[in-house]
Amino acid sequence: MNYFYKLRYSFYTFFGIVPGAEKIEAKREKTARDLRQLDEIGSSDKLKRYQELEQFIHSGDFKERKKSIEAQKYKGTEAYNKEKRYKKLAGSGDIKTYYKVKDSQDLRFFNEFKDSEKLKKYTEARDYFTSQQFKQDRDKIKKERKEKLGELKAKKKEYQTLRKKYRWYEKLINDARFNDFLHFKDAETFQQYLDLENETRNLSLKDVKSRYQANQKKLKKEKKQLEKRYKQLEKEARKANKKKQPFQNEQELERIKETLSSGKYDQMIKDADYRQAPEYVKLKQYKDLRKNKRVKQAAAYYHSKNYQKYLETVGSDELKHYEELKNYINNRYKQDLKEAKALTYKNSDIYKQHGEYKQLKKDKDIKRYNKFVQSKRYKIYSKLNNSELIKEYEELHEYVNSKDFLDYKKYMKNPKKFKLSDEYQQLQEYKKLKKDKDLKWYFKNKDNKELARLRAWESTFEDTFDSSELDTGKWDTLPFPAKKFISGTYSQWNDEQLYAEEGNHHINNSVLKIETRKEEREGKAWHPTMGFLPRKFNYTSAMLNTGDKFLQQYGIFEAKIRMGYAYPLVHSFHLSSEYKAPMVSVVDYGEYKNSRKFTAGAFTSSPNNGGKIKRKKGRITGKNLGGKFHIFTLIWEKEQIIWKINGLTVRKQKKAIPQSPMFLNFFTSAQGKIDDRRFPVSLDIDWVKAYQKKQDEKSKG
């Protein structure tokens, strides 16, 4: 099979049939635009409306509605019945009367006057003077007069009775001497007299004098005996002193001596004089106060029966009531009697208000108002005002004179009414949309297989190098393993170039250039058996990869690249992994002296054979790839890999298919000495893209 692809590619390139990269890109851009346009139209309201109309127009419902519209008659419709009802109501006498009254001067007067203070006053008076309450209030005045006079008479009678009962009291309190007693009874002198009277009631001056004289005599005798005993003890003491003997009663002698020398007995004898006795002093004071004329008179009143009766009466509720009655009779009784006698209907406010009511009844505005509200036409107006009947009439009037009704009536009587229907308008809209150029284009292309294939994929990586600097968020400038094993860059032992981190790649006019230069530089090289060794390189180049930025398993990987031919300088576009395998060579160009040859293939390692690498690589001959941009495409599926150049398949592989994620890798390697005339030489990359199948497409696959 690969022989066929190689032969076809060689044939196509020989005769110039392979399309150029620009043509491929233009076609792709058109396909992408077509897909965007298809999606825009597919989600547009215009398409949605067309589909709704198409479904409706071809439905049985549309045909039935068209038939129903054409069969419609005005008679029997709701509008017809409303118009008929309106005409009937418009001919009603009561409704005519209602609208005559509604626009009349009498109603305007009524509406202006009904809330006036004059009418309010008249209505309130009329309601009152024609009510039972008025009669009750009039009778109440008579009853109140009778009750008031009766109360006054009873009060006067009660006063006269109490006046007789308390005549003695009035006489007593009007006595000047008694009033003098009342003022004097609380005086300190009189209170002292009463206290002494109470204290000396059971005392006798003779008894007091006799008792005190006997006590004084006793004290004098005790003193005399004590003096005698003192002389005796003093004599005995002198004798004992002479004999120089101890005196046994010396303590008694000292005690008696001390008592006599203190004057205690003299004072006790003096105090025992009856004239010093408190009882004698009080009796003498009492007798002295009894000699006072005013005290004597006050004592007579204090101990009298009238005073005792006075004390029992004064402050009593009955006496208070009597004094209140007395005050009322003397000050208010005559005025209240006069007012009670004046409590007649003719003197009342009601009588005055009744007169005002009679005057209001004769007022011309009141008479006009009463005449109108009592009329038949007002009663008809009142009955219909705000009624459901008037509401119905006015709604019907508005309805039958509305544009909608008139248009509907005209429509219903039109024999070609279908052309006036919404359904007809929808039919015309459908026909117009059916001719719409956007929709015609949509239906022509909606099943396009190329667009369907494009829709099945989604972008996972893209770099068009529009910035002046390399996007380090996407690319690394070191060989992928370098980060793990050494510091800095390195190359393989059989390479003649050193991969530089800087200086050998730059972006110009949105094209990434990987330049190989002839210049000596010291660096590291990986030897298969000895590891990393220092080495001197004759050339420098660059390696750009997405090693720890972007990896993907399966999908489409492609790049638009231009490669300068300088054998044995090899330009490579690979999908690489951490190790030598798995790896896919999308293109390796420059391995052969023939500039029309290049290689492509896939490598995997065999776990069953000690990790031995399975190489599946083919040589392809065609047009000289150097000097022009070509689009290299790799379609990696689980069961196969397809290589394409400018859309033409050049190789397929169904064995040794890698089954783990890999990253993008672009580099140039010198496999020997290069003719100096070939420099400068570069690998130019216009863009790099990667895609994977959408999830729904994966589940289908």
PAMAR-262673 format. One record per residue (C-alpha): residue in one letter; x, z, y. Coordinates in pm, whole numbers, plus 50000, padded with zeros to 5 digits. Layout:
# PAMAR-262673
SITE   res       u       w       v
SITE     A       X       Z       Y
...
# end
This chain:
# PAMAR-262673
SITE   res       u       w       v
SITE     M   50000   50000   50000
SITE     N   50282   50089   50243
SITE     Y   50433   49749   50168
SITE     F   50117   49589   50304
SITE     Y   50128   49801   50622
SITE     K   50495   49723   50677
SITE     L   50439   49353   50622
SITE     R   50140   49344   50852
SITE     Y   50324   49533   51126
SITE     S   50623   49298   51095
SITE     F   50393   48997   51109
SITE     Y   50193   49129   51406
SITE     T   50505   49214   51604
SITE     F   50663   48879   51531
SITE     F   50363   48695   51670
SITE     G   50302   48950   51951
SITE     I   49963   49056   51818
SITE     V   50029   49433   51846
SITE     P   49863   49548   52171
SITE     G   50078   49712   52435
SITE     A   50060   50086   52517
SITE     E   49895   50014   52853
SITE     K   49621   49814   52685
SITE     I   49568   50092   52429
SITE     E   49549   50353   52707
SITE     A   49303   50140   52907
SITE     K   49083   50104   52600
SITE     R   49100   50478   52533
SITE     E   49016   50560   52893
SITE     K   48717   50326   52873
SITE     T   48606   50491   52548
SITE     A   48643   50837   52708
SITE     R   48447   50721   53013
SITE     D   48180   50576   52787
SITE     L   48158   50906   52597
SITE     R   48127   51103   52920
SITE     Q   47861   50860   53043
SITE     L   47681   50881   52708
SITE     D   47684   51262   52724
SITE     E   47569   51263   53088
SITE     I   47278   51032   53015
SITE     G   47209   51215   52688
SITE     S   47163   51544   52876
SITE     S   46993   51391   53179
SITE     D   46639   51467   53291
SITE     K   46580   51091   53303
SITE     L   46636   51051   52927
SITE     K   46440   51365   52851
SITE     R   46152   51234   53060
SITE     Y   46167   50895   52891
SITE     Q   46156   51051   52544
SITE     E   45865   51275   52643
SITE     L   45675   50975   52783
SITE     E   45760   50756   52482
SITE     Q   45628   51019   52242
SITE     F   45316   51066   52454
SITE     I   45242   50695   52515
SITE     H   45266   50613   52143
SITE     S   45060   50913   52039
SITE     G   44700   50913   51924
SITE     D   44631   51168   52198
SITE     F   44717   50911   52469
SITE     K   44482   50653   52318
SITE     E   44202   50908   52290
SITE     R   44252   51019   52648
SITE     K   44248   50662   52774
SITE     K   43929   50599   52583
SITE     S   43783   50927   52711
SITE     I   43873   50846   53076
SITE     E   43714   50504   53060
SITE     A   43398   50656   52906
SITE     Q   43354   50923   53179
SITE     K   43025   50928   53381
SITE     Y   42956   51122   53699
SITE     K   42607   51240   53603
SITE     G   42616   51555   53396
SITE     T   42960   51663   53516
SITE     E   43023   52000   53667
SITE     A   43071   51836   54009
SITE     Y   42738   51656   53974
SITE     N   42560   51983   53884
SITE     K   42724   52166   54176
SITE     E   42615   51893   54418
SITE     K   42260   51911   54281
SITE     R   42254   52290   54318
SITE     Y   42390   52262   54673
SITE     K   42112   52025   54778
SITE     K   41851   52262   54637
SITE     L   41995   52561   54824
SITE     A   42033   52360   55145
SITE     G   41654   52297   55139
SITE     S   41564   52668   55098
SITE     G   41361   52817   55389
SITE     D   41529   53156   55363
SITE     I   41877   52999   55383
SITE     K   41771   52793   55685
SITE     T   41635   53110   55850
SITE     Y   41960   53294   55763
SITE     Y   42177   53038   55947
SITE     K   41936   53024   56246
SITE     V   41962   53401   56282
SITE     K   42336   53391   56219
SITE     D   42388   53169   56525
SITE     S   42117   53337   56743
SITE     Q   42158   53535   57066
SITE     D   41952   53818   56916
SITE     L   42210   53864   56636
SITE     R   42496   53849   56885
SITE     F   42318   54117   57091
SITE     F   42254   54316   56774
SITE     N   42621   54301   56670
SITE     E   42740   54397   57017
SITE     F   42483   54677   57057
SITE     K   42476   54827   56705
SITE     D   42796   55024   56756
SITE     S   42719   55135   57114
SITE     E   42709   55500   57213
SITE     K   42354   55452   57349
SITE     L   42218   55329   57015
SITE     K   42414   55591   56825
SITE     K   42263   55863   57047
SITE     Y   41911   55717   57012
SITE     T   41939   55682   56633
SITE     E   42063   56035   56588
SITE     A   41781   56167   56814
SITE     R   41516   55956   56638
SITE     D   41632   56067   56295
SITE     Y   41623   56429   56407
SITE     F   41292   56437   56596
SITE     T   41110   56251   56319
SITE     S   41251   56481   56051
SITE     Q   41128   56804   55895
SITE     Q   41439   56970   56034
SITE     F   41300   56941   56389
SITE     K   40983   57133   56293
SITE     Q   41190   57395   56112
SITE     D   41420   57440   56413
SITE     R   41119   57477   56647
SITE     D   40963   57742   56421
SITE     K   41303   57906   56391
SITE     I   41308   57965   56770
SITE     K   40974   58152   56753
SITE     K   41089   58351   56453
SITE     E   41421   58435   56617
SITE     R   41235   58566   56932
SITE     K   41010   58786   56724
SITE     E   41300   58922   56518
SITE     K   41511   58986   56829
SITE     L   41233   59179   57004
SITE     G   41169   59377   56686
SITE     E   41536   59470   56660
SITE     L   41547   59586   57021
SITE     K   41234   59800   56977
SITE     A   41376   59962   56663
SITE     K   41703   60040   56839
SITE     K   41528   60207   57130
SITE     K   41313   60417   56898
SITE     E   41617   60525   56694
SITE     Y   41797   60619   57016
SITE     Q   41508   60835   57136
SITE     T   41500   61020   56802
SITE     L   41874   61093   56807
SITE     R   41858   61192   57173
SITE     K   41618   61476   57087
SITE     K   41841   61584   56794
SITE     Y   42158   61598   57006
SITE     R   42009   61749   57320
SITE     W   42205   62077   57258
SITE     Y   42524   61869   57221
SITE     E   42466   61690   57551
SITE     K   42401   62025   57722
SITE     L   42714   62180   57568
SITE     I   42953   61900   57659
SITE     N   42813   61896   58012
SITE     D   42885   62276   58055
SITE     A   43187   62320   58289
SITE     R   43300   62644   58122
SITE     F   43288   62481   57776
SITE     N   43487   62185   57901
SITE     D   43738   62430   58053
SITE     F   43760   62595   57708
SITE     L   43819   62257   57541
SITE     H   44107   62192   57778
SITE     F   44249   62549   57739
SITE     K   44209   62592   57361
SITE     D   44520   62394   57285
SITE     A   44730   62569   57551
SITE     E   45035   62762   57429
SITE     T   44903   63094   57568
SITE     F   44574   63067   57383
SITE     Q   44742   62954   57064
SITE     Q   44977   63257   57089
SITE     Y   44673   63481   57134
SITE     L   44505   63334   56822
SITE     D   44826   63381   56619
SITE     L   44859   63748   56734
SITE     E   44490   63806   56670
SITE     N   44535   63683   56316
SITE     E   44858   63881   56257
SITE     T   44732   64216   56402
SITE     R   44386   64198   56250
SITE     N   44479   64456   55981
SITE     L   44733   64658   56188
SITE     S   44685   65016   56340
SITE     L   44907   65151   56616
SITE     K   44866   65507   56484
SITE     D   44974   65404   56134
SITE     V   45276   65217   56268
SITE     K   45382   65517   56484
SITE     S   45338   65768   56198
SITE     R   45531   65549   55946
SITE     Y   45827   65491   56177
SITE     Q   45850   65860   56291
SITE     A   45859   65975   55924
SITE     N   46140   65732   55844
SITE     Q   46335   65843   56154
SITE     K   46304   66208   56051
SITE     K   46428   66123   55700
SITE     L   46734   65941   55837
SITE     K   46826   66233   56067
SITE     K   46807   66469   55771
SITE     E   47031   66245   55557
SITE     K   47288   66230   55839
SITE     K   47290   66610   55878
SITE     Q   47345   66655   55501
SITE     L   47627   66403   55505
SITE     E   47799   66587   55800
SITE     K   47768   66915   55612
SITE     R   47922   66764   55296
SITE     Y   48205   66617   55507
SITE     K   48298   66961   55653
SITE     Q   48294   67109   55303
SITE     L   48525   66843   55157
SITE     E   48758   66866   55457
SITE     K   48798   67239   55402
SITE     E   48873   67189   55032
SITE     A   49128   66928   55116
SITE     R   49321   67163   55353
SITE     K   49333   67430   55083
SITE     A   49468   67189   54823
SITE     N   49727   67071   55074
SITE     K   49851   67419   55137
SITE     K   49879   67485   54769
SITE     K   50039   67147   54733
SITE     Q   49784   67057   54470
SITE     P   49610   66717   54428
SITE     F   49264   66686   54585
SITE     Q   49013   66538   54336
SITE     N   48741   66434   54586
SITE     E   48969   66259   54831
SITE     Q   48793   65921   54785
SITE     E   48449   66069   54852
SITE     L   48590   66238   55166
SITE     E   48727   65903   55297
SITE     R   48400   65722   55222
SITE     I   48187   65978   55409
SITE     K   48433   65981   55697
SITE     E   48416   65603   55724
SITE     T   48033   65605   55713
SITE     L   48004   65868   55989
SITE     S   48270   65708   56208
SITE     S   48100   65361   56182
SITE     G   47783   65484   56359
SITE     K   47566   65333   56089
SITE     Y   47326   65624   56073
SITE     D   47298   65645   56449
SITE     Q   47194   65281   56464
SITE     M   46945   65324   56177
SITE     I   46789   65624   56350
SITE     K   46766   65424   56676
SITE     D   46607   65129   56493
SITE     A   46356   65362   56327
SITE     D   46195   65427   56672
SITE     Y   45836   65293   56649
SITE     R   45869   65133   56991
SITE     Q   46128   64898   56839
SITE     A   45900   64798   56548
SITE     P   45779   64428   56539
SITE     E   45424   64540   56456
SITE     Y   45422   64764   56767
SITE     V   45555   64475   56982
SITE     K   45283   64232   56852
SITE     L   45002   64486   56899
SITE     K   45118   64551   57254
SITE     Q   45135   64171   57330
SITE     Y   44788   64118   57182
SITE     K   44638   64395   57399
SITE     D   44810   64254   57708
SITE     L   44667   63899   57639
SITE     R   44317   64046   57587
SITE     K   44329   64168   57943
SITE     N   44358   63795   58063
SITE     K   44008   63683   58181
SITE     R   44048   63315   58084
SITE     V   44183   63408   57740
SITE     K   43895   63648   57693
SITE     Q   43635   63376   57787
SITE     A   43806   63119   57563
SITE     A   43810   63366   57273
SITE     A   43435   63418   57320
SITE     Y   43368   63039   57295
SITE     Y   43617   63003   57005
SITE     H   43432   63256   56793
SITE     S   43080   63137   56900
SITE     K   42828   62961   56670
SITE     N   42785   62675   56922
SITE     Y   43156   62592   56894
SITE     Q   43142   62598   56516
SITE     K   42836   62364   56531
SITE     Y   43023   62144   56780
SITE     L   43319   62116   56542
SITE     E   43087   62018   56255
SITE     T   42918   61750   56469
SITE     V   43195   61593   56675
SITE     G   43352   61287   56500
SITE     S   43057   61244   56260
SITE     D   42932   60888   56188
SITE     E   42584   60980   56310
SITE     L   42717   61111   56644
SITE     K   42929   60795   56684
SITE     H   42621   60583   56612
SITE     Y   42421   60784   56868
SITE     E   42687   60737   57135
SITE     E   42701   60359   57060
SITE     L   42321   60340   57091
SITE     K   42333   60542   57411
SITE     N   42598   60307   57557
SITE     Y   42397   60001   57449
SITE     I   42066   60132   57591
SITE     N   42226   60223   57922
SITE     N   42430   59901   57966
SITE     R   42299   59605   57763
SITE     Y   41946   59676   57643
SITE     K   41758   59547   57946
SITE     Q   41957   59217   57954
SITE     D   41906   59157   57581
SITE     L   41534   59231   57615
SITE     K   41511   58980   57899
SITE     E   41697   58715   57695
SITE     A   41484   58780   57385
SITE     K   41165   58735   57587
SITE     A   41310   58405   57721
SITE     L   41364   58268   57368
SITE     T   41083   58009   57381
SITE     Y   41073   57641   57272
SITE     K   41039   57520   57632
SITE     N   41354   57706   57729
SITE     S   41553   57564   57431
SITE     D   41810   57278   57421
SITE     I   41590   57107   57161
SITE     Y   41307   57073   57415
SITE     K   41550   56920   57666
SITE     Q   41691   56679   57402
SITE     H   41339   56575   57302
SITE     G   41275   56472   57662
SITE     E   41594   56263   57664
SITE     Y   41487   56099   57336
SITE     K   41152   55994   57492
SITE     Q   41339   55835   57781
SITE     L   41576   55647   57544
SITE     K   41279   55516   57346
SITE     K   41159   55335   57660
SITE     D   41504   55173   57729
SITE     K   41484   54788   57728
SITE     D   41796   54747   57507
SITE     I   41659   54995   57253
SITE     K   41322   54820   57254
SITE     R   41488   54480   57205
SITE     Y   41705   54618   56924
SITE     N   41407   54777   56746
SITE     K   41200   54461   56779
SITE     F   41477   54251   56622
SITE     V   41556   54481   56330
SITE     Q   41187   54512   56247
SITE     S   41135   54132   56247
SITE     K   41089   53925   55930
SITE     R   41376   53692   56013
SITE     Y   41617   53987   56042
SITE     K   41501   54116   55705
SITE     I   41571   53772   55554
SITE     Y   41913   53769   55721
SITE     S   41993   54123   55602
SITE     K   41890   54040   55249
SITE     L   42107   53727   55235
SITE     N   42404   53845   55441
SITE     N   42709   53888   55213
SITE     S   42485   53812   54916
SITE     E   42596   53622   54608
SITE     L   42345   53348   54701
SITE     I   42503   53285   55043
SITE     K   42847   53310   54888
SITE     E   42744   53050   54630
SITE     Y   42592   52823   54899
SITE     E   42900   52837   55123
SITE     E   43136   52779   54831
SITE     L   42924   52480   54727
SITE     H   42912   52355   55086
SITE     E   43289   52373   55112
SITE     Y   43322   52213   54769
SITE     V   43090   51912   54822
SITE     N   43253   51841   55159
SITE     S   43607   51874   55028
SITE     K   43839   51578   54988
SITE     D   43894   51669   54622
SITE     F   43520   51649   54548
SITE     L   43471   51327   54743
SITE     D   43774   51173   54574
SITE     Y   43653   51292   54234
SITE     K   43303   51155   54291
SITE     K   43445   50825   54406
SITE     Y   43678   50822   54107
SITE     M   43400   50903   53857
SITE     K   43185   50621   53991
SITE     N   43476   50375   53978
SITE     P   43450   50149   53666
SITE     K   43833   50101   53669
SITE     K   43910   50473   53678
SITE     F   44188   50461   53415
SITE     K   44422   50300   53669
SITE     L   44365   50606   53887
SITE     S   44451   50855   53613
SITE     D   44772   51051   53556
SITE     E   44793   50887   53215
SITE     Y   44810   50543   53376
SITE     Q   45081   50665   53613
SITE     Q   45275   50802   53314
SITE     L   45239   50467   53138
SITE     Q   45382   50288   53442
SITE     E   45662   50543   53467
SITE     Y   45743   50485   53098
SITE     K   45757   50107   53144
SITE     K   45987   50146   53442
SITE     L   46220   50382   53255
SITE     K   46226   50146   52958
SITE     K   46387   49885   53184
SITE     D   46633   50132   53338
SITE     K   46989   49996   53296
SITE     D   47138   50340   53222
SITE     L   46888   50409   52944
SITE     K   46928   50058   52801
SITE     W   47304   50111   52793
SITE     Y   47254   50456   52630
SITE     F   47041   50326   52343
SITE     K   47280   50037   52290
SITE     N   47583   50269   52258
SITE     K   47444   50600   52124
SITE     D   47530   50501   51763
SITE     N   47871   50354   51849
SITE     K   48113   50457   51570
SITE     E   48415   50466   51800
SITE     L   48239   50712   52032
SITE     A   48123   50918   51735
SITE     R   48483   50942   51610
SITE     L   48605   51051   51953
SITE     R   48331   51314   51976
SITE     A   48444   51465   51643
SITE     W   48778   51578   51793
SITE     E   48875   51839   52052
SITE     S   49198   51867   52249
SITE     T   49435   52151   52150
SITE     F   49748   52053   52343
SITE     E   49826   51821   52633
SITE     D   50112   51773   52879
SITE     T   50123   51478   53120
SITE     F   50426   51612   53310
SITE     D   50259   51594   53650
SITE     S   50468   51886   53779
SITE     S   50825   51843   53900
SITE     E   50938   52125   53671
SITE     L   50902   52161   53295
SITE     D   50613   52389   53193
SITE     T   50795   52672   53012
SITE     G   50459   52805   52904
SITE     K   50440   52505   52669
SITE     W   50803   52413   52595
SITE     D   51125   52575   52479
SITE     T   51466   52410   52552
SITE     L   51652   52569   52259
SITE     P   51644   52466   51893
SITE     F   51369   52682   51742
SITE     P   51588   52897   51507
SITE     A   51836   52974   51788
SITE     K   51622   53256   51921
SITE     K   51632   53432   51585
SITE     F   51994   53395   51481
SITE     I   52220   53350   51785
SITE     S   52237   53384   52158
SITE     G   52225   53043   52324
SITE     T   52207   52692   52182
SITE     Y   52364   52520   51883
SITE     S   52369   52186   51694
SITE     Q   52419   52075   51332
SITE     W   52775   52033   51198
SITE     N   52736   51659   51153
SITE     D   52598   51609   51509
SITE     E   52823   51471   51779
SITE     Q   52612   51617   52062
SITE     L   52548   51968   52185
SITE     Y   52188   52057   52283
SITE     A   52205   52192   52638
SITE     E   51940   52429   52775
SITE     E   51963   52275   53121
SITE     G   52082   51959   53289
SITE     N   51991   51706   53018
SITE     H   51616   51699   53081
SITE     H   51416   51642   53398
SITE     I   51080   51505   53515
SITE     N   51062   51197   53735
SITE     N   50735   51026   53836
SITE     S   50540   51219   53567
SITE     V   50783   51111   53292
SITE     L   50994   51364   53101
SITE     K   51345   51230   53037
SITE     I   51574   51363   52762
SITE     E   51915   51220   52858
SITE     T   52220   51190   52633
SITE     R   52548   51191   52821
SITE     K   52908   51133   52722
SITE     E   53080   51459   52814
SITE     E   53290   51709   52623
SITE     R   53162   52064   52584
SITE     E   53240   52366   52371
SITE     G   52954   52506   52163
SITE     K   52832   52632   51826
SITE     A   52753   52423   51519
SITE     W   52574   52520   51200
SITE     H   52779   52451   50884
SITE     P   52571   52454   50561
SITE     T   52823   52674   50378
SITE     M   53017   52851   50652
SITE     G   52740   52928   50901
SITE     F   52785   52911   51278
SITE     L   53129   52790   51390
SITE     P   53269   52703   51731
SITE     R   53320   52332   51787
SITE     K   53402   52078   52053
SITE     F   53130   51815   52113
SITE     N   53174   51471   52269
SITE     Y   52816   51435   52393
SITE     T   52536   51649   52538
SITE     S   52161   51603   52497
SITE     A   51844   51816   52489
SITE     M   51583   51936   52239
SITE     L   51230   52027   52358
SITE     N   50984   52194   52123
SITE     T   50673   52415   52116
SITE     G   50821   52643   51850
SITE     D   50659   52974   51952
SITE     K   50410   52824   52202
SITE     F   50197   52587   51996
SITE     L   50161   52531   51621
SITE     Q   49883   52351   51436
SITE     Q   49789   52262   51080
SITE     Y   49625   51922   51041
SITE     G   49494   51706   51323
SITE     I   49610   51419   51543
SITE     F   49949   51436   51716
SITE     E   50066   51158   51945
SITE     A   50296   51077   52230
SITE     K   50362   50787   52461
SITE     I   50741   50746   52452
SITE     R   51012   50501   52549
SITE     M   51345   50502   52360
SITE     G   51672   50349   52473
SITE     Y   51860   50184   52181
SITE     A   52225   50300   52138
SITE     Y   52320   50309   51769
SITE     P   52408   50558   51617
SITE     L   52208   50763   51873
SITE     V   51878   50867   51706
SITE     H   51564   50950   51909
SITE     S   51321   51170   51716
SITE     F   50956   51281   51747
SITE     H   50895   51538   51471
SITE     L   50649   51802   51359
SITE     S   50882   52085   51257
SITE     S   50868   52428   51100
SITE     E   51101   52726   51096
SITE     Y   51298   52572   50809
SITE     K   51406   52222   50712
SITE     A   51076   52176   50533
SITE     P   50797   52124   50574
SITE     M   50864   51862   50839
SITE     V   50707   51532   50945
SITE     S   50901   51254   51113
SITE     V   50658   51071   51340
SITE     V   50942   50839   51435
SITE     D   51323   50834   51409
SITE     Y   51472   50539   51601
SITE     G   51837   50437   51623
SITE     E   51956   50512   51270
SITE     Y   52021   50142   51198
SITE     K   52232   49876   51365
SITE     N   51922   49660   51360
SITE     S   51722   49764   51670
SITE     R   51397   49643   51506
SITE     K   51413   49914   51237
SITE     F   51298   50279   51243
SITE     T   51191   50542   50989
SITE     A   50896   50777   50943
SITE     G   50792   51022   50670
SITE     A   50715   51375   50558
SITE     F   50922   51641   50381
SITE     T   50806   51944   50184
SITE     S   50985   52205   49975
SITE     S   50898   52257   49608
SITE     P   50850   52629   49520
SITE     N   50856   52536   49148
SITE     N   51196   52370   49179
SITE     G   51400   52635   49364
SITE     G   51282   52523   49708
SITE     K   51421   52172   49663
SITE     I   51307   51943   49944
SITE     K   51085   51649   49852
SITE     R   51161   51360   50081
SITE     K   50905   51090   50146
SITE     K   51046   50867   50415
SITE     G   51005   50496   50474
SITE     R   51190   50232   50668
SITE     I   50976   50008   50889
SITE     T   51082   49682   51049
SITE     G   50908   49525   51344
SITE     K   50965   49458   51708
SITE     N   51253   49617   51899
SITE     L   51109   49955   52008
SITE     G   51371   50009   52275
SITE     G   51301   49966   52645
SITE     K   50920   49986   52642
SITE     F   50660   50259   52608
SITE     H   50481   50281   52274
SITE     I   50211   50520   52157
SITE     F   50310   50693   51832
SITE     T   50018   50856   51652
SITE     L   50024   51084   51346
SITE     I   49695   51167   51169
SITE     W   49761   51466   50944
SITE     E   49492   51550   50690
SITE     K   49495   51778   50390
SITE     E   49518   51489   50143
SITE     Q   49712   51230   50344
SITE     I   49915   51143   50655
SITE     I   49874   50821   50856
SITE     W   50130   50682   51102
SITE     K   50025   50442   51381
SITE     I   50201   50256   51659
SITE     N   49982   50138   51947
SITE     G   49677   50187   51722
SITE     L   49815   49981   51428
SITE     T   49866   50167   51098
SITE     V   50225   50131   50979
SITE     R   50237   50391   50701
SITE     K   50027   50618   50479
SITE     Q   50141   50903   50257
SITE     K   49935   51095   49999
SITE     K   50211   51294   49829
SITE     A   50435   51572   49956
SITE     I   50178   51659   50225
SITE     P   50274   51973   50426
SITE     Q   50011   52248   50413
SITE     S   50129   52493   50682
SITE     P   50124   52487   51066
SITE     M   50404   52304   51249
SITE     F   50517   52259   51607
SITE     L   50602   51957   51826
SITE     N   50974   51869   51846
SITE     F   51144   51599   52060
SITE     F   51523   51551   52053
SITE     T   51809   51299   52046
SITE     S   52105   51332   51807
SITE     A   52437   51141   51801
SITE     Q   52536   51054   51442
SITE     G   52875   50896   51535
SITE     K   53068   50733   51815
SITE     I   52852   50543   52067
SITE     D   52948   50236   52261
SITE     D   53013   50356   52616
SITE     R   52837   50049   52753
SITE     R   52508   50187   52619
SITE     F   52506   50476   52869
SITE     P   52300   50597   53042
SITE     V   52048   50633   52759
SITE     S   51736   50852   52735
SITE     L   51420   50937   52543
SITE     D   51131   50909   52796
SITE     I   50801   51086   52732
SITE     D   50497   50989   52944
SITE     W   50256   51230   52773
SITE     V   50205   51438   52460
SITE     K   49866   51524   52308
SITE     A   49725   51702   52003
SITE     Y   49371   51723   51867
SITE     Q   49186   51893   51586
SITE     K   48848   51836   51431
SITE     K   48563   52038   51580
SITE     Q   48427   52317   51362
SITE     D   48102   52139   51278
SITE     E   48300   51828   51178
SITE     K   48533   52041   50959
SITE     S   48233   52184   50776
SITE     K   48104   51830   50718
SITE     G   48445   51719   50591
# end
